[in-house]
Each structure stands twice: as structure tokens, then as C-alpha cells.
Amino acid sequence: MATLMDSRTAGLKFSAKLGATRAFLRAFGLFGDPFTRLLQGQQDPYPLYAAVRKRGPLHRSHLGTWVTGSHELGSRILRDRSLFLNRQQGGVPGHELMDEIPWDSSILGLDPPDHTRLRRLAQPAFGPKMISKYRVSVEKLCHSLLDKAAASDGFDLIEDFAGPLPLLVIGELLGVPEEYHDRFIHAGRKVGPVIDGVKSLKMAREFRAAVDDLDQVFTELIALRGREPGDDLISRLTVAEGEGKLTTGELLAFCTVLAVTGFETTTNLIGNAVLAMTGDRAQWNLLRDDPDLAPRAVEETLRYDSPALQAQRVPHQDTALHGHHIRADSSVVVLIGSANRDPEVYTDPDHFDLTREDPAEHLSFSGGMHYCIGAPLARMEGETALRVLVDRLPDLHVAGPVTRRSSPVISGCVRLPVTAKPR
């Protein structure tokens, strides 16, 4: 009875906190602050990004957060080694509604020296040799998923292809045996959307159950790989744990966060690429006629419709930034989606163009010491998936209403119905 009452009390507190947060954002949004409106979630955030840029390279929002939509300044901030992920007293700002995700003990939530230590342990799994090895498996998985999906007149690209593909790949990288695949995929797809923020009590409960299941899966696999090591990341990290190079909590957190972020980034990359190119048939036809343009298609998608829309940094002492005095522990947000369409850097930035020759690198994988460790894997998966799609389904096009995510941090599709039948 006490447990039930505790659960209900926690639920009521969560609902009250969630409602208060939404009301707070709505109230400040009424004052016309574009950043606050972005935090409420927008299916098309780009007009608000333009409004942010008009306020100057760096300004303070009504919430007190420092914001930039500039590519030049954003790139500088992400590479600034005097700026960190966490406040001095600990904790990643902006994750108050996602306390159940193990960010703070994972590679995504740590600053040096712990971040450097964990990154060094995991880096070999994302090196050129391993990426080349995974490429063959990714191509096979793409064909296998399409064999099932394309057997009917139409299918959902996210549900049937772009969603399961990266989870299966991450499962192989981690060393998840086939008998765990269903549990792993189910839990991973429940946890992933919470990157947007917990939006309801039901979502919080499902997420908590999924995190518990992932923890159980990885706990069992760590024990298994301790007895029967293989050529996978869990095996290597389990050996490192035994040598005292990381803790059990750090190992579990790394596996969970890698499963979530690796799934989200690549799923949305594939979906956003297909949506952009089938919306401009000339671009799809360019790729269809020359599949070697797949790497360009990936990079242009990452620029034009980045799966990651923002990144945060925090100074640990008062500092000067672009002529402004920034107090210690203040949040500085780089709007990646805005920086990637900055007209100061890119010609015709709101147009998807496979032949683009702009020299500036997009910021979709962040920068500096926190540059995405999984970027080579995401790129390879995206390139391989697009090559297989244009080869197998050259007449692919959208076949129904598309549902996009309404999120301040992630850009992607929830539903993307397609068909391979010629028009």
C-alpha cells in the first residue's frame, strides 16, 4: 500500500512540475522571445531561427539563457575548451525533466578528465577498421529490412526501415545476441523519444520500465561477456572495468546512452534525407543516377535538416564572450539547426542541394572535445541506407501524411509513409 501511495505521490508531483514548466514557457513565449518559443517545440523551427539571428550573434533570452544561431560563433563555442557540459556543482542544465536518463555518468554527460578517459576506451570501436567491418553487416541489414517492408505496396520508412536499422547495428557493435534483439529494440525505441523531454506521466512510466529493462539486458550481457568475451564493445569495456578503468555504473550508462543516441541520430538522418530528396525529385534523381553522391546526400541532410538542433555549454568562471559578460554556470546554447542555415556562411541555405560546394562544415555532430564519437558510424549507416534505397526502390516517394516531431532538440519524422510504386 505504501509503495502504491509513493507512486501516486510521485506521479502527482511529476504532473504538477510538467504543467508548471509548460505554463512557464507559454508565458514567456507571449513576450515574443523566439528561443522560448523554440523550447515549446516547433515542427518548422526555421522561421524562429531566423528571428534569433536577427537579434545578433549572441543575446540573452527571457529565460536568462545565452543563445546564438550564428555558425561562426557557434563553432567557436563548441570548440572552446574553457566551456563545459556541466555546472560546477554538477548536472547538465536543461535535463531536469529527464532525471532518469543516466546522462551524468555517461560519456554524454561528463567533462574532462572523466570524459577523456571513457572516450579513449570506446574510441577503437568507431575507428576506420571497425567501420569498414560494420559496413558489410549494415548493407545486409538494409536489404533484409527492405525485403520485408517492400513486400507490400507501401510501408512506413521510420517504423519499418530507418527505426530498426540503427538499433540492430548498435546491437551488433555492443555485442547483443540475437535472443536479446526483441527486448533491446523494444526498450530502445521507448527510451529514445525522451531525448525530447518527458511529456506525460504515461511516457515517464513507460520510459522508466524501458530503462529498467535495458539495465537488465546490459547487466546480463556484461556478466556473459565476462565469461565469454567477444570482439564487441561490451567485451572490451567489461575487461576495462575489471582493470579498474571505469566503474560498473559508467559501463551501464555508456551502453544505455549509446543505444539511445545512436538510434535517434541515424533514424532521423535517414528519414530526413528521404523526405528532403523525394520532396525535390531532381535531388532524388541525382542520387539515383549516381549513388556515389550518397556521402554528399548525408552531409547536406545533416546541414539542411540536422537531427540534433541544439547543444549547451557552461563556463565555470565569469568569462567574456563576443563582447558580453557571461557569469559562471550560465547556460550558453548553440542552435545547431540555425547555424547550419546561417546565410552568412551558406549560399541559399534553405535549399537542399547535393551539388553544394560551400566550404563550411555543419555543426550537427557538435565540435571540439565533445565531437560525436559515433559520427563515423552514423555517416556510414546513412550512406549505405541511401545507396540501398535508390538501388532497390528508384521510384520511392511519400505516399501519405507525414508526421514530424515537434521538439526543441531533435528534428525527424514520427511517421513517413512511402511507396515504391511508380506514380
C-alpha positions, 0 to 999 in steps of 0.5 A: 500500500505504501509503495502504491501511495509513493507512486501516486505521490510521485506521479502527482508531483511529476504532473504538477512540475510538467504543467508548471514548466509548460505554463512557464514557457507559454508565458514567456513565449507571449513576450515574443522571445523566439528561443522560448518559443523554440523550447515549446517545440516547433515542427518548422523551427526555421522561421524562429531561427531566423528571428534569433539571428536577427537579434545578433550573434549572441543575446540573452533570452527571457529565460536568462539563457545565452543563445546564438544561431550564428555558425561562426560563433557557434563553432567557436563555442563548441570548440572552446575548451574553457566551456563545459557540459556541466555546472560546477556543482554538477548536472547538465542544465536543461535535463531536469525533466529527464532525471532518469536518463543516466546522462551524468555518468555517461560519456554524454554527460561528463567533462574532462578528465572523466570524459577523456578517459571513457572516450579513449576506451570506446574510441577503437570501436568507431575507428576506420577498421571497425567501420569498414567491418560494420559496413558489410553487416549494415548493407545486409541489414538494409536489404533484409529490412527492405525485403520485408517492408517492400513486400507490400505496396507501401510501408512506413520508412521510420517504423519499418526501415530507418527505426530498426536499422540503427538499433540492430547495428548498435546491437551488433557493435555492443555485442547483443545476441540475437535472443536479446534483439526483441527486448533491446529494440523494444526498450530502445525505441521507448527510451529514445523519444525522451531525448525530447523531454518527458511529456506525460506521466504515461511516457515517464512510466513507460520510459522508466520500465524501458530503462529498467529493462535495458539495465537488465539486458546490459547487466546480463550481457556484461556478466556473459561477456565476462565469461565469454568475451567477444570482439564487441564493445561490451567485451572490451569495456567489461575487461576495462572495468575489471582493470579498474578503468571505469566503474560498473555504473559508467559501463551501464550508462555508456551502453544505455546512452549509446543505444539511445543516441545512436538510434535517434541520430541515424533514424532521423538522418535517414528519414530526413534525407528521404523526405528532403530528396523525394520532396525535390525529385531532381535531388532524388534523381541525382542520387539515383543516377549516381549513388556515389553522391550518397556521402554528399546526400548525408552531409547536406541532410545533416546541414539542411535538416540536422537531427540534433538542433541544439547543444549547451555549454557552461563556463565555470568562471565569469568569462567574456564572450563576443563582447558580453559578460557571461557569469559562471554556470550560465547556460550558453546554447548553440542552435545547431539547426540555425547555424547550419542555415546561417546565410552568412556562411551558406549560399541559399541555405534553405535549399537542399542541394547535393551539388553544394560546394560551400566550404563550411562544415555543419555543426550537427555532430557538435565540435571540439572535445565533445565531437560525436564519437559515433559520427563515423558510424552514423555517416556510414549507416546513412550512406549505405541506407541511401545507396540501398534505397535508390538501388532497390526502390528508384521510384520511392516517394511519400505516399501519405501524411507525414508526421514530424516531431515537434521538439526543441532538440531533435528534428525527424519524422514520427511517421513517413509513409512511402511507396515504391510504386511508380506514380 
